[in-house]
Amino acid sequence: MKENVKQVLHSILERFKTGDIPDAVAMSMFPIPDIPSTHWSILNRTLMFLSGTQDARGYRQWQQENRYVKKGSKAIYILVPFIKKLETDTGEQDALYGFGCKPVFRVEDTDGENLDYEGIELPQLPLIKRAEEWGISVKAIPGNYCYRGYYSPDRKEIALCTKEEGVFFHELAHCAHEKVKGNLTMGQDPLQEIVAELSAHALCRIVGMSGEKFIGNSYKYIDGYADKLKVSTCSACIKVMTDVEKVLNLILKVPENTAQDITSLNA
């Protein structure tokens, strides 16, 4: 095996130790449509997400978009197959005879003309200032048919591909839960997801939304994770209620040791 290929594979194995792989794999399954990485293998898309970006391309590919790589930027490396044509009794066939590495650069390391998916505007989201106070950036990304948003602790950002406040509240609740609990478990942890969804639905009501259009989806979401825990939906909600209260109090800036019905508060 070539040394540079070995180094790329070793970097992936190292990330397993840190727990970064589950989220990166999950994100890589749903790439943004209509960019080159859409057609990459899941391994290469995982490498891209581990490098902290949702879009990476070769030097010439960026030139075609009238963007240039910033001076001093370091490439990340993806694996490319080496294919050659072989003559067989049934005609020509493609044969894999090894792998090599190809350098690509993150969109964050380029400058130039805006890309098609840039400039998407979010509405004025309630409580967005709380995210800003915590140093969390909130950005819009194009929809990718499967997930509607995510919170990245490493990059301190919330990414949304919907204007629904409930999705923003869900990700904001993850931020608050991290502050309350410390480092969260990587990946889709059932208890953490129930805390976030229950908090999000409560926040919808607290800021003046009826929550009716969300309650069906919220129930199904929580019920699915409760099933993974092998408990009833009600039991799962009761189990996380203390954490939910702490999350809501932190987001709404309710002082500690203050006995107050959170449903009476507004943003």
N, C-alpha and C positions, 0 to 999 in steps of 0.2 A: 504494500500500500504506500502511495506517495506520502511524503512527510507532511505536505500542506493539507492533504485530505485528512490525514490522521489527526492533525491539530484541530481541524473543524469539528470532527467527531468527538474529540476529547473535550472540547469546549461545551458541547451539548451534555455530555456525561457529568461534567462539573456542575452544570446548572441544575441537574437532578438533585444534587446535594443541598442546594439552596432553596429548593421548593418552587422555583420559577416556572418549571416546565408545564404543569397543568394549565395555568392561565394562558400561557403562550400557545399551547396546543389548541385550547378552546378558541382563542381569538383567531388562530390561523385557519380554522375550519370555515370561517366566514369572512373571506377577504373582501375588501371594497371592490365593487364591480369595475370593469373596463380600465384596469391598469395592468401593466406587465406581470406583476406578482400574482395576479389572479390565476395565471396559467402555470405557476410554479408548483413543485411538489409540496406536500404538507411539511416535509423536513425543512425545505428551504424557507417556507413561510414562517415556520417556527423559529428558525435562525433570525429572520427579519424582526419578528416581534421581540425576541430576546435582546435584540440590539436597540430596542426602544423606538421603533418606527412602524408605521403602517404602509409605507411606500418606499421602496428602494429600487434603483435602476442602475444600469451601466452608464459609463461616462457619455457615450454617444447617444444613448436613449434620452439622457437629460438634455443634451444639445438639441435634439429634435423637438423638445418642448420649449426651446429658447431659455433654458436654465443652465447655469454653470456651477461646477463644484467649487466651493469656497477653498481658498488656499489653506493648506495645512490639514484638511479633512482626511480622516483615515477611512479606508474602504472596509466594508465587511465582506465576508466571503461565503458564497453559496456553492453547492456542489452541482456540477454539470456532467451528464453522461457523455462518454465518447462512443459514437455509433459509426459503424462502417458497413458498407454493402457487401454481402457475400452471395456468390453465385451458387445456387443449389439446383437439384434436379427439377424442382418446381418453380424455378425462377429466382429473382433477386429477393433477398431477405435482409432486414436490419439485424445487426448483431452488436450487442453491448460488449465492449472490451476494456472497460475501466471507467474511472471517474477522474475529474480534475476540478480545480477551483476557479471561480470567476469572481472578480472584484465588482461590487456594486456599492452605491453610495446612498445614504439616507436622504429623504427629502429635506430633513432638518439641516443637512450639510450643503444645501444648494441655495442659490439665489436666482432671481430672474422673473420671468412672466408668471402670473398666477396660473395654477392648474384648474381644470374644469371643476374639481370638487372643492376648491377653496372659495372663501367668501360667503359660505352658507351662514345665514344669520339666525340666531336663536331669539325667541320672544323674551320679554322681560319676565324672568322666572321669579316667583316669590322665594324669598330666603336665599337668593343667589349671593347676596352680600356676606352671608355666613361662610360660604365656601371661600370667598375672596379673603375674608378675615383669617382663615386658616391656611392661606397660601395655596389653595387649590384652584387651578384654572379650570374653566368650563368651556368646552369647545363643541362645535357641531361637526359631525362626520356624516357622509352619505349613508343612507340606509343599506343594510346588507341582508335583508330578508329574514334574519334569524334573531340576533340580539338587538335590543333597542338602546342599549347604553352600557357603559362599564365605568368602574372606578379603578384607577391604577395607583396604588400606594407609592410605588417607586418613582413614578413620574409626577405624582401629585396633581393628577388631572382627572376630571370627569368628562367623558365623551358621550355625546347624545346624538342619536339619529332619529329623534322624534321631538315634537314640541310639547308632548304631554308632560304636565307638571309632575304627575305621579311617578314617572320614570326618573326625573331629576331628584325627587324626594327620596326614592329608593337608593340612588347612588350617594346622595348626601348623608343618608342614614348610615351607609357603610363607612363614610368618613368619620362620622360622630362615634360610631361603634368602635372604630380603631382607636380613637382618642380615649374612650372609656375603658376599653379592655386591654389596650396595647396592640401588639402585632396580631392581625387576624390570621386565621388559617387560610392557606392558599387554596384557590379553587372554589367550587360551589359548595361550601359547607352548609348543610341543611339548617342548622340553628341560626347561623349568621344570615342566611337568606330570609328566614322567617322573621327575624328581628327587623331587617331592612324593609320587607314588604308590609309588615304590620305597622311599622313607624310611618312608612310612606302613606298608607291609607289614613292613618290618624292625622298626618299633616295636611292631607287634602281637605279634611273636614275643618281643621283648625284655621286654615287660611281662608275659609269661606266657600270652598267647593263642597258640593253635596256628597261627592264620593260615589254616587250611585253608578256612574258609568265605569268605575274602576272595581267595584266590590266583587263582581262576578269573577273577573280575571284574578284579582287578589286572592280570593278564596281558593281558586283552582291552583294557583301558584303555591300557596301555603300548604294546601292539602297534598300536593305532590311531594313536597319535602317532608311533611309529617309522615307520609307513607314510607318514605325511605328510613325514617327513624322508628317505624313500626309502632306509632302511637296515633291517637285520634287528632284531628285538626285542633279541637278545643284544648286537648292536653298539651299539644305543641305550643300553642299560643300562651297558655298559662306558664309553661316552663320558661319562656323567654320574657315574661312580662316585666321583670325587674330590669333587665337590660334595655327593653323598649322604653321604659320610663326614664332611665338615665340618658338614653339617646335623645329623646324628645326634650328633656330638660336642658341638655347641652345646646341643642339647636335653637331652642326658644329662649335661652339665657335665663332659665328659672333658677334662682339661687338655691344652693343646697339647704336641706332641712326646712324647705318651705312647703308646707302642706297646702296644696292648691290643686283644684281639678284642672288638668291640662286641657280638657275640652272647652274650657271657658276662656282660654287665651286666644289671642290672634297674633298674626305675624308682626 
